[in-house]
Amino acid sequence: MVVCDDEKGASMNLWLRLIRVWLVAQRRSPLGADGESVIRIGVWPHDLDLWGHVNGGRYLTMSDLGRLDFSIRSGLFKIVRRQHWTMPMATAGLQFLRPLRLFQTCELHTQVVSWDDKWWYLETKFVRKGRTVATVVAKAAVRGPDGTITPKRLLELLGADYEPFPVPEHIRRWVEAEVIAT
């Protein structure tokens, strides 16, 4: 892997990670919409802040990799691409618990925790040696030319028949806080 200190080099490393996750995900076993994606990543110099641990913004970027693996393996990515839809993230929250340092590895555990009429709520946990290091919660939607594609419609296209999972308390409070803040 190429490691550079300049902005272009850091950007290239993000693309290399993305391409690697995309290629590997296509060879891994499929996931149901209720499944959990687990990928392993390492910490490189361009991931660090001045204090020698992973930058807060980098956790958000790395969580994209977990969501990519999940969406490919669940079949969501293929449906969205075929329909020329997009999957924008509306908001994300990060809870930092303990540092990840240079050359350490961790697993990203990504899953859908619930959904409503418009939004998907996904959670990515960064786990090192069995302990959660950080958690990213994301609120995302799938959009087409005529607006939002409901989670119910997407589940139908995936051939899945699920009722929304009960919203975990911490996610419910986060959604409420976001509504208050807007």
Order of alpha helices (4+ residues) and beta strands (2+ residues): alpha-beta-alpha-alpha-beta-beta-beta-beta-beta-beta-alpha-alpha
